[in-house]
Amino acid sequence: MRGWIIILISMGLLYLWTAGVQADKATVYQPTEIPSVFRMSEPSPIGESTQDVSKSIQKNSNLPIQDQIRVLEPEIADTLIALADCESDFRPDVRGVVDKRDRGLYQINSYWHPEVSDECAFSVACSTKFTADMIRDGQGWQWACWDLIKYNLNL
């Protein structure tokens, strides 16, 4: 029991430290926010007009989650797919069993990440963008599955 208390206190102190470091980078993630990397700059080869990839993914819910992730974040898709599999079994609409504040495909915790709305956490496109940004910023350790994924993918 004492070990868990020490771990929780350490996590709280680490959060306070990282919150101070990250305060100048505050970003509020909303599902309406569509980064330029999601937009195709040229029409597709089959003659369709320029389209917004994330909106087309949201409209086509028949596309498997793994494929949606590959389209949204191709350079780190394997990592994101492994994380989504481990955290939620590819279910973007679930809440955590242990902590109900964990939400969505990547189980983004509302206490530690209040900048991520519920709408974003339950959106494949928005939560994938948020999680990819966190991983690129070296914050992958925040996920419970991170060590397992690093080991399996040799990161």
C-alpha positions in Angstrom: 0.0 0.0 0.0 2.8 2.4 0.9 4.4 1.7 -2.5 1.3 2.7 -4.3 1.1 6.0 -2.3 4.7 6.8 -3.2 4.0 6.0 -6.9 0.9 8.2 -6.9 2.7 11.1 -5.2 5.6 10.8 -7.7 3.2 10.8 -10.6 1.5 13.9 -9.2 4.9 15.7 -8.8 5.9 14.7 -12.3 2.6 16.0 -13.7 3.1 19.3 -11.9 6.6 19.6 -13.3 5.6 18.7 -16.8 2.5 21.0 -16.6 4.8 23.9 -15.9 7.2 23.0 -18.7 4.3 22.5 -21.2 2.3 25.6 -20.1 3.7 27.6 -23.0 2.7 24.9 -25.5 -1.0 24.7 -24.4 -3.1 23.4 -27.2 -6.8 22.6 -27.0 -7.7 19.7 -29.2 -11.1 19.8 -30.7 -12.4 17.4 -33.4 -13.2 20.4 -35.7 -9.4 21.2 -35.7 -8.0 19.7 -38.9 -4.3 20.0 -39.3 -2.9 20.7 -42.7 -1.3 17.2 -42.9 -4.9 15.8 -43.1 -5.6 17.7 -46.3 -4.7 16.5 -49.7 -3.1 19.2 -51.8 -3.9 17.6 -55.1 -7.0 15.8 -56.4 -6.9 12.1 -56.1 -5.8 10.0 -59.1 -9.4 8.8 -59.7 -10.5 12.4 -60.5 -12.2 13.3 -57.2 -11.8 16.9 -56.1 -9.4 17.9 -53.3 -10.8 16.4 -50.1 -10.2 16.6 -46.4 -8.9 13.1 -45.3 -10.0 13.2 -41.7 -13.6 14.3 -42.6 -13.9 11.5 -45.2 -12.7 9.0 -42.6 -15.3 10.3 -40.1 -18.0 9.9 -42.8 -16.8 6.4 -43.8 -17.1 4.5 -40.5 -16.7 1.2 -42.4 -13.0 1.8 -42.8 -11.2 -0.3 -40.1 -9.6 1.7 -37.3 -6.1 0.5 -38.3 -6.5 1.9 -41.8 -7.9 5.2 -40.5 -4.7 5.5 -38.3 -2.5 4.7 -41.3 -4.1 7.4 -43.3 -4.0 10.0 -40.5 -0.5 9.4 -39.2 1.4 7.2 -41.7 4.9 7.8 -40.3 4.1 6.5 -36.8 1.1 4.3 -37.7 2.6 1.1 -36.3 3.2 2.7 -32.9 -0.3 4.2 -32.8 -2.0 1.0 -33.9 -0.2 -1.0 -31.2 -1.2 1.6 -28.6 -4.8 1.6 -29.7 -4.9 -2.2 -29.6 -3.4 -2.4 -26.2 -5.4 0.5 -24.6 -8.9 -0.1 -26.0 -8.9 -3.1 -28.3 -9.6 -0.6 -31.2 -12.8 0.6 -29.6 -13.0 4.4 -29.9 -16.2 4.7 -27.8 -15.1 3.1 -24.5 -14.3 4.4 -21.0 -11.7 3.0 -18.8 -12.6 0.1 -16.4 -10.1 1.1 -13.7 -10.4 4.8 -14.2 -13.6 6.2 -15.8 -11.7 9.3 -16.7 -9.8 7.3 -19.4 -11.7 7.8 -22.7 -11.6 6.6 -26.3 -9.3 4.8 -28.6 -6.1 5.7 -26.7 -7.7 6.0 -23.2 -6.8 9.7 -22.8 -7.4 10.7 -19.2 -9.5 13.7 -18.6 -7.8 14.6 -15.3 -4.3 14.7 -16.8 -5.4 16.1 -20.2 -8.3 18.5 -19.7 -7.4 20.1 -23.0 -8.8 17.1 -24.8 -12.6 17.3 -24.9 -14.8 14.2 -24.7 -15.7 14.8 -28.3 -12.1 14.7 -29.3 -11.2 11.7 -27.1 -14.0 9.7 -28.7 -13.0 10.8 -32.2 -10.5 8.6 -34.1 -9.1 11.5 -36.1 -8.8 14.0 -33.2 -7.5 11.5 -30.6 -5.0 10.1 -33.1 -3.7 13.6 -33.8 -3.4 14.3 -30.1 -1.7 11.0 -29.3 0.7 11.3 -32.2 1.7 14.8 -31.1 2.4 13.5 -27.5 4.5 10.6 -28.8 6.5 13.0 -31.1 7.1 15.2 -28.0 8.5 12.3 -26.1 5.4 11.9 -23.9 4.6 8.3 -24.9 5.5 7.1 -21.4 2.1 8.5 -20.2 0.3 5.5 -21.6 0.1 2.3 -19.5 1.0 0.2 -22.5 4.0 2.2 -23.6 6.8 0.0 -22.2 5.2 -3.1 -23.8 4.9 -1.3 -27.2 8.5 0.0 -27.1 9.7 -3.5 -26.4 7.6 -5.1 -29.1 8.4 -2.5 -31.8 12.0 -2.1 -30.7 11.6 1.7 -30.3 
